[in-house]
Amino acid sequence: MKKSRFAYSQVVTISQEGEVGVPVAELTPKHGIGCATYFKWRSKYGGVSVNELKRMKKLDVENAKLKPLYAELALENAD
């Protein structure tokens, strides 16, 4: 998975600025992101704190490691 240019705290701060009322047209060039990126972040991380976001990312990494293991075991047990 590609590493983001932005830290978790930056993503949360940018999405919170948009929630406060800063227009998207001003917000996106200020932080060097596209409108699509902002709206993706807002839908995914809206209302999330930095600690919760770090926990979610850690769980995503753990799930990515467990999926292949589960698939392998499921194939072995299917026989």
Backbone as CSV, one residue per row, in Angstrom:
resi,resn,N_x,N_y,N_z,CA_x,CA_y,CA_z,C_x,C_y,C_z
1,MET,0.840,-1.166,0.000,0.000,0.000,0.000,0.892,1.239,0.000
2,LYS,0.506,2.247,-0.788,1.289,3.462,-0.908,1.172,4.311,0.358
3,LYS,2.302,4.846,0.805,2.314,5.693,1.995,1.805,7.081,1.631
4,SER,0.952,7.623,2.469,0.367,8.931,2.239,1.377,10.038,2.510
5,ARG,1.236,11.137,1.787,2.076,12.304,2.038,1.666,13.019,3.316
6,PHE,0.469,12.751,3.760,-0.093,13.464,4.897,-0.158,12.561,6.119
7,ALA,0.169,13.136,7.266,0.067,12.417,8.535,-1.403,12.348,8.928
8,TYR,-1.712,11.435,9.841,-3.091,11.277,10.287,-3.636,12.577,10.862
9,SER,-2.806,13.273,11.610,-3.260,14.524,12.216,-3.585,15.570,11.150
10,GLN,-2.833,15.584,10.049,-3.104,16.523,8.972,-4.421,16.205,8.281
11,VAL,-4.685,14.936,8.045,-5.935,14.532,7.396,-7.124,14.955,8.249
12,VAL,-7.037,14.706,9.551,-8.128,15.070,10.455,-8.292,16.582,10.510
13,THR,-7.189,17.318,10.564,-7.249,18.773,10.622,-7.891,19.350,9.363
14,ILE,-7.515,18.828,8.213,-8.071,19.314,6.948,-9.563,19.028,6.885
15,SER,-9.984,17.838,7.279,-11.413,17.526,7.237,-12.190,18.351,8.259
16,GLN,-11.584,18.651,9.404,-12.255,19.479,10.408,-12.396,20.923,9.926
17,GLU,-11.404,21.432,9.193,-11.505,22.780,8.632,-12.702,22.876,7.687
18,GLY,-12.899,21.838,6.901,-14.041,21.831,5.992,-15.360,21.763,6.727
19,GLU,-15.399,21.024,7.839,-16.621,20.923,8.624,-16.965,22.251,9.293
20,VAL,-15.938,23.039,9.635,-16.164,24.327,10.289,-16.826,25.307,9.333
21,GLY,-16.538,25.196,8.052,-17.177,26.082,7.093,-16.246,26.719,6.086
22,VAL,-14.991,26.333,6.073,-14.057,26.856,5.076,-14.457,26.279,3.719
23,PRO,-14.641,27.132,2.705,-15.037,26.622,1.386,-13.989,25.661,0.810
24,VAL,-14.474,24.659,0.129,-13.588,23.645,-0.454,-12.658,24.272,-1.484
25,ALA,-13.152,25.280,-2.203,-12.332,25.943,-3.214,-11.114,26.631,-2.597
26,GLU,-11.206,27.054,-1.341,-10.055,27.662,-0.663,-9.200,26.609,0.032
27,LEU,-9.845,25.588,0.532,-9.182,24.580,1.359,-8.230,23.691,0.555
28,THR,-8.664,23.244,-0.608,-7.862,22.274,-1.355,-6.554,22.840,-1.892
29,PRO,-6.521,24.029,-2.498,-5.210,24.539,-2.944,-4.289,24.902,-1.782
30,LYS,-4.884,25.320,-0.681,-4.094,25.704,0.493,-3.265,24.523,0.994
31,HIS,-3.836,23.316,0.949,-3.155,22.130,1.458,-2.548,21.268,0.349
32,GLY,-2.756,21.656,-0.897,-2.157,20.924,-2.007,-2.817,19.590,-2.294
33,ILE,-4.137,19.526,-2.131,-4.882,18.309,-2.437,-5.963,18.631,-3.457
34,GLY,-6.491,17.613,-4.074,-7.580,17.796,-5.012,-8.925,17.730,-4.311
35,CYS,-9.948,18.211,-5.002,-11.299,18.183,-4.429,-11.749,16.752,-4.171
36,ALA,-11.422,15.855,-5.081,-11.833,14.458,-4.912,-11.188,13.850,-3.669
37,THR,-9.933,14.189,-3.430,-9.247,13.688,-2.242,-9.912,14.208,-0.985
38,TYR,-10.250,15.491,-0.977,-10.908,16.065,0.189,-12.229,15.361,0.479
39,PHE,-13.051,15.183,-0.542,-14.359,14.560,-0.327,-14.226,13.090,0.062
40,LYS,-13.196,12.406,-0.450,-12.946,11.023,-0.051,-12.567,10.960,1.425
41,TRP,-11.665,11.854,1.835,-11.265,11.914,3.242,-12.450,12.254,4.129
42,ARG,-13.273,13.206,3.682,-14.414,13.630,4.498,-15.410,12.495,4.698
43,SER,-15.644,11.721,3.651,-16.581,10.605,3.788,-15.994,9.475,4.627
44,LYS,-14.688,9.292,4.535,-14.050,8.190,5.241,-13.688,8.543,6.679
45,TYR,-13.207,9.770,6.899,-12.680,10.146,8.205,-13.445,11.274,8.881
46,GLY,-14.595,11.646,8.387,-15.361,12.740,8.981,-15.778,12.415,10.402
47,GLY,-15.486,13.303,11.334,-15.860,13.125,12.724,-14.980,12.160,13.501
48,VAL,-13.815,11.836,12.972,-12.907,10.885,13.623,-11.743,11.652,14.243
49,SER,-11.336,11.251,15.436,-10.172,11.879,16.067,-8.891,11.218,15.550
50,VAL,-7.764,11.814,15.871,-6.469,11.303,15.409,-6.204,9.917,15.988
51,ASN,-6.505,9.720,17.268,-6.269,8.415,17.890,-7.122,7.322,17.248
52,GLU,-8.386,7.643,16.956,-9.259,6.667,16.313,-8.765,6.335,14.910
53,LEU,-8.266,7.351,14.201,-7.756,7.136,12.852,-6.523,6.240,12.866
54,LYS,-5.623,6.456,13.813,-4.430,5.598,13.930,-4.841,4.162,14.223
55,ARG,-5.824,3.997,15.089,-6.307,2.653,15.433,-6.926,1.974,14.213
56,MET,-7.703,2.735,13.432,-8.315,2.174,12.225,-7.253,1.720,11.227
57,LYS,-6.219,2.526,11.041,-5.151,2.166,10.105,-4.402,0.923,10.572
58,LYS,-4.185,0.832,11.878,-3.494,-0.334,12.419,-4.331,-1.601,12.191
59,LEU,-5.639,-1.489,12.376,-6.522,-2.631,12.137,-6.564,-3.012,10.660
60,ASP,-6.509,-2.019,9.771,-6.482,-2.310,8.330,-5.240,-3.110,7.955
61,VAL,-4.103,-2.732,8.509,-2.854,-3.452,8.229,-2.943,-4.884,8.751
62,GLU,-3.478,-5.041,9.951,-3.615,-6.373,10.544,-4.563,-7.243,9.716
63,ASN,-5.670,-6.662,9.266,-6.621,-7.412,8.444,-6.005,-7.829,7.115
64,ALA,-5.181,-6.961,6.529,-4.519,-7.295,5.270,-3.589,-8.491,5.438
65,LYS,-2.984,-8.631,6.613,-2.108,-9.781,6.863,-2.918,-11.053,7.112
66,LEU,-4.081,-10.911,7.744,-4.872,-12.085,8.105,-5.677,-12.658,6.940
67,LYS,-6.051,-11.839,5.973,-6.875,-12.316,4.858,-6.227,-13.467,4.090
68,PRO,-4.949,-13.366,3.694,-4.344,-14.498,2.977,-4.260,-15.763,3.833
69,LEU,-4.004,-15.583,5.118,-3.945,-16.752,6.007,-5.299,-17.448,6.072
70,TYR,-6.367,-16.660,6.180,-7.702,-17.225,6.232,-8.048,-17.921,4.919
71,ALA,-7.699,-17.323,3.809,-7.991,-17.926,2.506,-7.281,-19.267,2.351
72,GLU,-6.045,-19.332,2.795,-5.290,-20.570,2.709,-5.930,-21.666,3.581
73,LEU,-6.307,-21.312,4.787,-6.945,-22.284,5.675,-8.306,-22.726,5.150
74,ALA,-9.042,-21.813,4.565,-10.352,-22.153,4.019,-10.213,-23.147,2.873
75,LEU,-9.186,-22.978,2.041,-8.962,-23.919,0.949,-8.559,-25.284,1.463
76,GLU,-7.745,-25.321,2.506,-7.318,-26.605,3.073,-8.513,-27.347,3.687
77,ASN,-9.373,-26.646,4.342,-10.521,-27.262,4.995,-11.642,-27.627,4.020
78,ALA,-11.633,-27.056,2.836,-12.668,-27.344,1.855,-12.498,-28.746,1.275
79,ASP,-11.328,-29.305,1.335,-11.063,-30.622,0.751,-11.643,-31.737,1.545
